[in-house]
Amino acid sequence: MAGLARVDEEEETERGIFAIDAADSFDMAEEVRRRWVSIAAYYIAQRRNFEQGAELDDWLEAERGFNLAG
């Protein structure tokens, strides 16, 4: 399973069998952000009837929305 690393036996009793390291945690957070922005950009484009030429603006607006929400 991606994002999980085996811990040593001493940690196993304290933290469980698997642990998520900081890099994998960041990757998961980045994936959540990317998906959120992608979905928001889709709805922004839908609101303007998917007219071509403003895709980057849609994406940037969605990113601004994510940053304000977080």
Short mmCIF file of the C-alpha atoms (twelve columns), coordinates in Angstrom:
data_MODEL
# 
_entry.id   MODEL 
# 
loop_
_atom_site.group_PDB 
_atom_site.id 
_atom_site.type_symbol 
_atom_site.label_atom_id 
_atom_site.label_alt_id 
_atom_site.label_comp_id 
_atom_site.label_asym_id 
_atom_site.label_seq_id 
_atom_site.Cartn_x 
_atom_site.Cartn_y 
_atom_site.Cartn_z 
_atom_site.pdbx_PDB_model_num 
ATOM 1  C CA . MET A 1  0.000   0.000  0.000   1 
ATOM 2  C CA . ALA A 2  1.552   3.328  -1.065  1 
ATOM 3  C CA . GLY A 3  2.265   5.810  1.670   1 
ATOM 4  C CA . LEU A 4  2.803   3.229  4.384   1 
ATOM 5  C CA . ALA A 5  6.164   2.139  5.734   1 
ATOM 6  C CA . ARG A 6  6.968   -0.714 8.076   1 
ATOM 7  C CA . VAL A 7  8.082   0.514  11.509  1 
ATOM 8  C CA . ASP A 8  10.528  -1.252 13.815  1 
ATOM 9  C CA . GLU A 9  9.266   -3.556 16.577  1 
ATOM 10 C CA . GLU A 10 9.680   -0.970 19.342  1 
ATOM 11 C CA . GLU A 11 7.548   1.578  17.479  1 
ATOM 12 C CA . GLU A 12 5.094   -1.146 16.503  1 
ATOM 13 C CA . THR A 13 3.723   -1.397 20.031  1 
ATOM 14 C CA . GLU A 14 3.298   2.372  20.343  1 
ATOM 15 C CA . ARG A 15 2.098   3.386  16.876  1 
ATOM 16 C CA . GLY A 16 0.638   0.266  15.326  1 
ATOM 17 C CA . ILE A 17 1.994   -1.899 12.542  1 
ATOM 18 C CA . PHE A 18 2.247   0.833  9.902   1 
ATOM 19 C CA . ALA A 19 3.253   4.477  9.994   1 
ATOM 20 C CA . ILE A 20 2.944   7.223  7.421   1 
ATOM 21 C CA . ASP A 21 6.107   9.233  6.975   1 
ATOM 22 C CA . ALA A 22 6.052   13.008 6.464   1 
ATOM 23 C CA . ALA A 23 6.841   12.872 2.732   1 
ATOM 24 C CA . ASP A 24 3.947   10.509 2.054   1 
ATOM 25 C CA . SER A 25 1.665   12.679 4.158   1 
ATOM 26 C CA . PHE A 26 2.637   15.692 2.047   1 
ATOM 27 C CA . ASP A 27 1.995   13.713 -1.163  1 
ATOM 28 C CA . MET A 28 -1.492  12.806 0.063   1 
ATOM 29 C CA . ALA A 29 -2.245  16.418 1.006   1 
ATOM 30 C CA . GLU A 30 -1.046  17.578 -2.423  1 
ATOM 31 C CA . GLU A 31 -3.269  14.984 -4.119  1 
ATOM 32 C CA . VAL A 32 -6.295  16.184 -2.127  1 
ATOM 33 C CA . ARG A 33 -5.517  19.794 -3.096  1 
ATOM 34 C CA . ARG A 34 -5.087  18.890 -6.755  1 
ATOM 35 C CA . ARG A 35 -8.383  16.992 -6.844  1 
ATOM 36 C CA . TRP A 36 -10.253 19.778 -5.049  1 
ATOM 37 C CA . VAL A 37 -8.887  22.406 -7.457  1 
ATOM 38 C CA . SER A 38 -9.632  20.212 -10.472 1 
ATOM 39 C CA . ILE A 39 -13.263 19.728 -9.476  1 
ATOM 40 C CA . ALA A 40 -13.702 23.410 -8.621  1 
ATOM 41 C CA . ALA A 41 -12.145 24.444 -11.961 1 
ATOM 42 C CA . TYR A 42 -14.606 22.157 -13.759 1 
ATOM 43 C CA . TYR A 43 -17.582 23.857 -12.096 1 
ATOM 44 C CA . ILE A 44 -16.146 27.289 -12.801 1 
ATOM 45 C CA . ALA A 45 -15.806 26.329 -16.490 1 
ATOM 46 C CA . GLN A 46 -19.322 24.898 -16.476 1 
ATOM 47 C CA . ARG A 47 -20.630 28.198 -15.083 1 
ATOM 48 C CA . ARG A 48 -19.252 29.944 -18.200 1 
ATOM 49 C CA . ASN A 49 -20.533 27.189 -20.556 1 
ATOM 50 C CA . PHE A 50 -17.063 25.704 -21.176 1 
ATOM 51 C CA . GLU A 51 -16.049 28.465 -23.571 1 
ATOM 52 C CA . GLN A 52 -12.475 27.885 -24.672 1 
ATOM 53 C CA . GLY A 53 -9.614  30.166 -23.786 1 
ATOM 54 C CA . ALA A 54 -10.106 30.656 -20.056 1 
ATOM 55 C CA . GLU A 55 -8.953  27.287 -18.721 1 
ATOM 56 C CA . LEU A 56 -5.942  28.741 -16.908 1 
ATOM 57 C CA . ASP A 57 -8.113  31.449 -15.362 1 
ATOM 58 C CA . ASP A 58 -10.542 28.746 -14.180 1 
ATOM 59 C CA . TRP A 59 -7.689  26.804 -12.583 1 
ATOM 60 C CA . LEU A 60 -6.210  29.877 -10.901 1 
ATOM 61 C CA . GLU A 61 -9.610  30.936 -9.574  1 
ATOM 62 C CA . ALA A 62 -10.116 27.436 -8.165  1 
ATOM 63 C CA . GLU A 63 -6.679  27.572 -6.508  1 
ATOM 64 C CA . ARG A 64 -7.545  30.925 -4.932  1 
ATOM 65 C CA . GLY A 65 -10.754 29.387 -3.623  1 
ATOM 66 C CA . PHE A 66 -8.841  26.467 -2.131  1 
ATOM 67 C CA . ASN A 67 -6.357  28.804 -0.455  1 
ATOM 68 C CA . LEU A 68 -9.191  30.865 1.043   1 
ATOM 69 C CA . ALA A 69 -11.004 27.746 2.240   1 
ATOM 70 C CA . GLY A 70 -7.915  26.306 3.951   1 
# 
